[in-house]
Amino acid sequence: MTTAQALQERLNGSFIFDPEEMGAALKKLTPKFSGESQSHPMWIPLMLDALQYAIKEADGPLIVPVTIADLSRHRRLMSGLQARGMNVQHFTLLASKDAVQAGLRRRNENYTMWDADELEQRLSDFQGEQFKTHINIGDHSPHAIADIIAEHAGLTLRPAPSDPLRWLRTTFGGRR
């Protein structure tokens, strides 16, 4: 379970807006584009339009789990959201370099694209002011991280489920 899923599960009316879906659509619908989806020239304009629409349609907060490591792209997206009057609560989940490398290896996502120096630079960039509020995730569970986010954002969450095997039943479609 991810932190976004833990938040959605415990936050009434919330909706997970996954920017990876936008990137996948852009790759499928744009002839000859083969780069990183966030580098597509239409990614930010489409994200802004889609987020604005989703906010109007949602019954509660949008949860937007995304890593934007490019500082310029991050600034453009955040300023675009602000210019459109969208209220953004921004949180950066920080992990150790070893934990990030292990996660990238597990998912085999972008791992070969990031050499050690680039990973160090990206992790250093995330420490910057524009990525505040920082939450060091350490060994916290997704529900514990959701509690921290809710406290910072002034949100009220339902209690975390106490069933230790709930993830197994949820993941494999069993009863809750």
C-alpha positions as CSV (number, residue, x, y, z in Angstrom):
1,M,0.0,0.0,0.0
2,T,1.3,3.4,-0.8
3,T,0.8,6.6,1.2
4,A,-1.6,7.9,-1.4
5,Q,-3.8,4.8,-1.0
6,A,-3.6,5.1,2.8
7,L,-4.8,8.7,2.5
8,Q,-7.6,7.9,0.1
9,E,-8.8,5.0,2.2
10,R,-9.1,7.2,5.3
11,L,-10.1,10.5,3.8
12,N,-13.8,10.9,2.9
13,G,-14.5,11.8,-0.7
14,S,-10.8,11.9,-1.8
15,F,-9.6,10.9,-5.2
16,I,-6.2,9.7,-6.4
17,F,-5.2,11.6,-9.5
18,D,-2.3,9.7,-11.0
19,P,-0.1,11.8,-13.3
20,E,1.5,8.6,-14.7
21,E,-1.7,8.0,-16.5
22,M,-1.4,11.3,-18.3
23,G,2.2,10.5,-19.2
24,A,1.2,7.1,-20.6
25,A,-1.5,8.6,-22.7
26,L,0.9,11.2,-24.1
27,K,3.3,8.5,-25.1
28,K,0.6,6.4,-26.8
29,L,-1.0,9.4,-28.6
30,T,2.0,11.3,-29.8
31,P,3.9,9.9,-32.8
32,K,7.6,9.8,-32.5
33,F,7.7,10.9,-28.8
34,S,10.0,8.6,-26.9
35,G,11.3,10.7,-24.0
36,E,10.4,10.8,-20.3
37,S,6.6,11.6,-20.2
38,Q,7.1,14.7,-18.0
39,S,9.4,16.2,-20.6
40,H,6.6,16.1,-23.2
41,P,5.8,19.7,-24.2
42,M,2.1,19.0,-23.5
43,W,2.5,17.4,-20.1
44,I,2.2,20.5,-17.9
45,P,-0.6,22.2,-19.9
46,L,-2.6,18.9,-19.9
47,M,-1.9,18.3,-16.2
48,L,-3.1,21.8,-15.3
49,D,-6.3,21.4,-17.3
50,A,-7.0,17.9,-16.0
51,L,-6.3,18.9,-12.4
52,Q,-8.6,21.9,-12.7
53,Y,-11.4,19.7,-14.1
54,A,-10.8,17.0,-11.5
55,I,-11.0,19.5,-8.6
56,K,-14.4,20.7,-9.8
57,E,-15.7,17.1,-10.1
58,A,-14.3,15.6,-6.9
59,D,-16.3,15.2,-3.7
60,G,-13.2,15.8,-1.6
61,P,-9.4,16.4,-1.8
62,L,-7.3,15.3,-4.8
63,I,-4.3,13.2,-3.9
64,V,-1.6,13.6,-6.6
65,P,1.3,11.2,-6.0
66,V,4.1,12.3,-8.3
67,T,7.8,12.8,-8.4
68,I,9.0,15.8,-10.3
69,A,12.7,15.9,-10.0
70,D,13.3,18.6,-12.6
71,L,13.3,21.9,-10.7
72,S,12.2,24.1,-13.6
73,R,9.3,21.8,-14.5
74,H,8.3,21.7,-10.8
75,R,8.2,25.5,-10.6
76,R,6.2,25.8,-13.8
77,L,3.6,23.3,-12.6
78,M,3.3,24.8,-9.1
79,S,3.1,28.3,-10.5
80,G,0.4,27.2,-13.0
81,L,-1.6,25.6,-10.2
82,Q,-1.3,28.8,-8.2
83,A,-2.2,31.0,-11.1
84,R,-5.4,29.0,-11.6
85,G,-6.3,29.5,-7.9
86,M,-5.9,25.9,-6.9
87,N,-5.1,25.3,-3.3
88,V,-2.1,23.0,-3.1
89,Q,-0.8,21.2,0.0
90,H,2.6,20.0,-1.1
91,F,4.6,17.3,0.7
92,T,7.9,15.8,-0.2
93,L,8.5,12.3,1.2
94,L,12.2,11.9,1.8
95,A,14.0,8.6,2.1
96,S,17.7,7.6,2.4
97,K,19.7,7.1,-0.7
98,D,19.9,3.3,0.0
99,A,16.1,3.1,0.4
100,V,15.6,5.0,-2.9
101,Q,18.0,2.8,-4.8
102,A,16.3,-0.3,-3.4
103,G,12.9,0.9,-4.4
104,L,14.1,1.8,-7.9
105,R,15.7,-1.7,-8.3
106,R,12.5,-3.3,-7.1
107,R,10.4,-1.5,-9.7
108,N,13.3,-1.4,-12.2
109,E,11.9,2.1,-13.0
110,N,14.5,4.7,-14.2
111,Y,17.2,2.9,-12.2
112,T,19.5,2.5,-15.2
113,M,18.9,6.1,-16.1
114,W,20.1,7.5,-12.8
115,D,23.8,7.1,-12.0
116,A,25.0,7.7,-8.5
117,D,25.9,11.4,-9.1
118,E,22.5,12.2,-10.6
119,L,20.6,10.4,-7.8
120,E,22.7,12.4,-5.3
121,Q,21.8,15.6,-7.1
122,R,18.1,14.8,-7.2
123,L,17.9,13.9,-3.6
124,S,19.8,17.1,-2.8
125,D,17.3,19.1,-4.9
126,F,14.4,17.6,-2.9
127,Q,15.9,19.1,0.3
128,G,15.3,22.6,-1.2
129,E,12.7,25.2,-0.1
130,Q,10.4,24.6,-3.1
131,F,9.9,21.0,-2.0
132,K,8.7,21.8,1.5
133,T,7.0,20.4,3.6
134,H,9.5,17.5,4.1
135,I,8.5,14.3,5.7
136,N,11.3,11.8,6.4
137,I,9.6,8.5,6.0
138,G,12.2,6.3,7.6
139,D,10.5,3.1,8.7
140,H,7.0,4.7,8.9
141,S,4.1,2.8,7.5
142,P,2.0,4.4,4.8
143,H,-0.7,4.9,7.4
144,A,1.7,6.6,9.8
145,I,2.9,8.9,7.0
146,A,-0.8,9.6,6.1
147,D,-1.3,10.7,9.8
148,I,1.7,13.1,9.5
149,I,0.4,14.6,6.2
150,A,-3.1,15.0,7.7
151,E,-1.8,16.8,10.7
152,H,0.2,19.2,8.5
153,A,-2.8,19.8,6.1
154,G,-5.4,20.1,8.8
155,L,-7.3,17.0,7.6
156,T,-9.3,14.6,9.6
157,L,-8.8,11.0,8.7
158,R,-10.8,7.9,9.7
159,P,-8.8,5.6,12.0
160,A,-6.3,3.3,10.3
161,P,-7.5,-0.2,9.9
162,S,-6.2,-2.5,12.6
163,D,-6.4,-5.8,10.7
164,P,-2.8,-6.8,9.9
165,L,-3.9,-9.0,7.0
166,R,-6.2,-6.4,5.4
167,W,-3.6,-5.7,2.7
168,L,-3.6,-9.3,1.6
169,R,-7.4,-9.5,1.3
170,T,-7.6,-6.2,-0.4
171,T,-4.7,-7.0,-2.8
172,F,-6.1,-10.4,-3.8
173,G,-9.8,-9.3,-3.9
174,G,-10.9,-11.1,-0.8
175,R,-13.4,-9.9,1.8
176,R,-12.5,-7.0,4.0
